[in-house]
Amino acid sequence: QVQLVESGGGFVQPGGSLRLSCAASGNIFVTYAMGWYRQAPGKPRELVAGLTSGGTTTYADSVKGRFAISSDSAKNTVYLRMDSLKPEDTAVYYCNADLQSFSPRRTYWGQGTQVIVSS
């Protein structure tokens, strides 16, 4: 059974920084991509940043230059460094992984971690 466990969310003032972590555990054979999505109240879930196994990164326009995604493949962990945070970054952040375990290749989701940016 594959699990994604996020950590690092919390409350921060505008202009501050946070680092989110997401560790994937279980019988993982191949990880194709990992990423972060977020969902603010009353809004649809949106891609924040993605990282493929080949090192290709994708960012939402709203976070380019402020957020950075990275990974430690040996630990099956993906990170999201968030700098210059704005109130509009407030949301529940979800980790996402496209991987193959004993089950066929599929997408897995974490339980989410809350980020609140407010003065």
Secondary structure, 3 states (H helix, E strand, C coil): CCEEEEECCEEECCCCCEEEEEEEECCCCEEEEEEEEEECCCCCCEEEEEEECCCCEEECHHHCCCEEEEEEHHHCEEEEEECCCCHHHCEEEEEEEEEECCCCCEEEECCCEEEEECC
